[in-house]
Structures are given as C-alpha cells and as structure tokens.
Amino acid sequence: MTKHASKHKSRFFRRFAKANEAVSALEYAILVGVIAVAVGAALVAFGGKITTALENVGTKVAAVNPPAIPTAPAPTPF
C-alpha cells in the first residue's frame, strides 16, 4: 500500500466515523423522543391510578407515623 493510499484510507475512516457519530446521535434523539411519548402516554393512561395509590400510601404512613409538627389550638370564641 502506498503512502498516498494509506493517507486517503485514513481520511476515509475519519469521515466515516464522524458520519456514524451523527447518525448515532440522531438515533439516540429519536429513541429519547419515543421514550418521552411512551412515558407521557402511560401517565395519561394510569395517572389517576398512580395518584390514588400514592395517596393511599401517604395516608397509611401518616397513620403509623403522625406528623411531628404540633397543631395550633383552636381559637376560643369571645
């Protein structure tokens, strides 16, 4: 292999690598977009159920471990 052919081949592989990086970045961007749409759809579909489940957990935790903040006494009527 001549020096000129080797230099041309090296330049070809550098260009190819840069082109592959751009394609990979585009593929990752598309993948992130698809995942974002899937997460959004899941939240819309199951949002009410997730909210109810978290509220139930919060109620049970509060029953076992009441808040440490004391409540203010009720105001006395005049």
N, C-alpha and C positions, 0 to 999 in steps of 0.2 A: 504494500500500500504506500503510495507516495505521500509526501508531507502535505501537499495541497488537498488530496482526497481525505486525509485524516482531519485536516482543519475544517473542510466542508462537512464531514460527517459529525464532528463535534458541534459545529454550529447548528446542524440539523437537529441533533438531540436536545440542545438547549432550547431551541424554538418549540420542539415537540413537548418538552417538559413544561414550558410556560403555557402552551395551549392546553395541556392537560390540567394544569392548576386552575385555569379559568373555567374549564368545563367542570371540574370538581367543585369549585366554589358555586357555580350555577346549580349543580345538582344538590348541594347542601342547602342552598337557599330555597329551592323548590321543596325539599324534604321538610325544612323548618316550616314553610308555609302550609304544607299538607298536615303536619302535626298540629299547628295552631288551629286550623279549621276543624280537625278532629276533636281537639280539646274543647273548642267553642261549642261544637255540636253536642258533645257529651254534657257540658254544663247546662245547655238549654234543655236537653232531654231529662237530665237527672237532677237539675238544680233544686227543685222542691224537695226531693227525697234527701238530698245531701243536707239541706238546711234543717229539715226535720230531725235527721239523725244527729246532727251536731247540737241542736237544741236539747234533744233528749240526753245526750252525754253531759252537756252543761248542767242540766237540772239534776242529774244523778250525782255529779261531782259536788255541786253546791249543797246537796242534802247530806253528803258524807263529810264535807269539809266546808262549813259555813264561812262566809267572808269575815276577815279579821277586822274590817272597818266597822266601828260601832255606829249604830244608827242614832240619829238625833231624837231626843224625846219629843213626843207630840206636844204641840203648843197648848197651853192652858187657856181655856175661854175666860173672858173678862167677867 
